[in-house]
Amino acid sequence: MARHLTGKVAVITGASRGIGRAVAQRLASEGAAVYLAADGTEAELAAAVADCRRAGASDASSGLHDLAQSDAPEQMIAAAAARFGRIDILVNNAGIRVRKAFGEFTHEEFERVVAVNLRGPFFASQAVIPMMLAQGGGHIVHMASQLGLVASRFGSIYNVTKGGLIQLTRSMALELAARNIRVNAVCPGPVSTEGFLAGRNAGELEQRARDVPIGRFGTAEEVAGVVAFLVSPDAGYVAGHALVMDGGYIVH
């Protein structure tokens, strides 16, 4: 595999499992030094860091950060910068959802989902921009969702945050593209991660798969490949784009 990212430093949130962990490994395999942030356990992060080292990371480190806390995004960026001295890539992947019928959500649920899914990426991006400008550029990738473009039942708050990330991507790109900071979003459809599969019965999963024209769920590794493309020289003219990868779901 080409090592396009040798000499670069990437920060990935929600990196202890699922899509975030796959993204960290993929960027590591292309030569990046990686900082893995998550609110899981130290053991999970240590295992993910070990995976990245085996994949070929020039260096790898991690930190526990709960992005629902108001100052966590800035603390995360500061910790990564202190560890590596620079940040070239920020992948805002961390996300949570609460599945309930509209009318049943609590204020606390609303605030936490918005904090992690939207406020965290917003302020992490603001925190990293000065460093990227001083370095001459960088890449920011927001992990949005097909559900930022189409509606789903029992996910009103989640859908709102993912739609917000898509608009944030466009707004940031409009202001930052001319300064060599490329901002894009990835909009996955259903991906067979532990988080997606949890709480869904076999019948529901079979129906969701039938709704996808390709006929299956995506993989975390496929999402990671798209992220790797967006931060590569091959995507040098891509800015403000929300790249949908959902097996064709939203075409019907």
N, C-alpha and C positions, 0 to 999 in steps of 0.2 A: 504493500500500500504506500502511495506517495506520502511523504511527510511534509505537507505544505505548511504545517504550523510550528515547525522547529523554531525556537526562540520566542514563541508567543506564550502568553499566560491567559488561561481561561478560568472564569468563575462560573460554576453551575449550581443553581439552587435546587432543592429537592433531590439531591444527588445520591441519597443512600439506597434508593431502590427504583425500580421501574424505569420510566423514560429518562429521568435525570441521570441515573447510574449508567444507562446505555450511552447517553450523550457524552458523559465524562470519559468512558472507556474509548469511544470512537475518537474524540479529540485527542486523547492521550496517544492513541495508535498513530495519529498523524503528527506526533512530535511535540504537542503542547505540554507545558507544565499546567497542572490543574489544581484548583482549589474547590473542594466539594463542601457545600453547605447544606445542612438539613437540620430538622428538629427531632430526628429519631434518637438513636442511641450511639454512644461512642463506639460500641462493637460493630454496629452496622456500617458506620462511616469508615472505621479501620479496615473492614473487609472490602469496602468499595475502593478505598485508596490502594489497597494491595492489588486489586484487579487492574487498576489504572497503571500501576508500576509494571505489572506483567504485560500489559498491552503495549508498553513502550513509552510511557510518559517520561519526559526529561526530568520531571520532579512532580511530586504530588503531596498535598496536604489537605486538611479538612478542619471544619469548625462547626459546633452546634449553634444554630441560630434559629430562633422562633420568629419568623417574619410577621407574626401577628402583633408582636411588640413594636411600639411606635419607633423606637430608635434602632431596631435590629438591622434594617437594611444598611444604614450608614456604618454601623459597627462591623458588619460583614465585609463591606468593601474596605474599610480601614484595616481589618485583620489580614485580608488577602494581600493588600498593598504592602503591609509591613513584612509579610512573609516573602513575597516575590519581587517587590520593588516596582512592579508595573502590572497593568491589567489591559489586555488587548481585546478580550472577548468576554461578554457577559451574557449568559443564557438564563433568563428568568423563567425557570421551569416549575418551581414549587407551586402547588395548587391543591385546594381541598374543595369538597362539595358536600352539601347536605341534601339528601333526597327526601322531599316532602311535598305534599300538595300545597298549591298556593293558598294562603290564608292560615297556614299552620306554623310558619317560621317565627322564631323569636327574634327579638332585637339582638341578643347575644350572637345567635347564629349568623344573622346578616352581617354584623360588624366583623366577626372573625373571618368569614369567607371573603368579604371585600378587602380586609386588611392583608390577608395572605395573597390573594389572587391578583389584586389590582394596586393597592397602596404599596405593597412590597416592591413590585417591579418598578413602579413610578419613582420611588425614592432611592432604590438601588441604582437606577439609571442616572438620576440626578447626581448621586454621589460619585459615580465613576466618570462622568463626563469631563470634569477638569483634568483628570489624569490622561484620558484619551486625547484630549485636545493638546496637552503638552507633549504627548508622544507623536502627534501628527495624524492620529486617526484610531479607529477601532470598529468593533462590531457588537451590536446588541441584538439578541434574538429573544422575542417574547413567545412563550408557549401558550398560544391561544387555543382555539378548538373550532371544529365545525359548528359547535353549539353557540359560537359567537355570531354565526351567520344564519342558522336555522333554529327553530324552537324545539324544545323537548319537554315532556311532562316531568313534573316533580323536580325541576332543577332551575327554578326562576332566578335565584341569586347567582348561581354558577353561570348561567347563560348571560346575565347582565355583565358579570366581571369579564367574561371572555370577549363579549362584544366591545367592552371598554378597552381591552388590550389591543384589539384590532385598530380602534380609533387612535389610541395612544401611539401605536406604531406609525400610523400615517402622520400624525402631528409631529412626532419627534423627527421622522425622516425629512419632512418639509424644512425643518429648521437646521438639521445637522448634516444632511447629505453633502452640502457644499463645503463642509469642514472635514470631510473624509471620515465621518462616522456613519456607517451604514446600519440602519435599523430595519429589521424585518420581523415577521411573525410566521409561525408554523401553526396550522390548524388541523390537527389530527382528528380523524373519526375514531370509532371504537378501536382501542388497542388492548391486546390481551395481557394487561398487567394485573398484578395482584389487586390493586386498588379498583380497577374497573370490574373485575370478576366478582369481587366481594359483595355479598348481599343480593346477588341475582341468581334466580333459579335456572335450571336447565332449559325450561321452556322459553323463558325470556331471552336467554342467550341465543338460542336457536333462531328465534324471531329476529333479533337484532342482526344476526349474521345473514339471514335471508334478505334483509333490507339493504344490504350492501351489494351493489352489482358484481363486484369481484367475488363475492360469496364467502368471505372470511373476514376475521378481524386483522388489523395490522399488528406489527410487532414493534417493540421498543427500539430494536436495531434499525428498522426502516425509518422511524422518526429521527433517530440519531444520524442516519445517512443524509437526510434532508438538512438538518442543522449543519452538518459538516460542509455540505454544498454551499449554504448561505454564507458561511464565513471563509469560503475559499476564493482564490482568484477567479475561478470560473463564474462566480456570481458578482463580479465587479461592477456590473451595471444594474444590479437589482437593489432597489431601495424603496421602502414604504410598502412592501408587498406582503400580503397575507397568503401564504402558500398552503392551499388546501390539499391534504392527503388523507382521503377518507374512502378509498375504494370505489369512488363514484357516487356516494350516497346522495350528495346534494344536487346531482344533475336530474333527479326525478322528484 
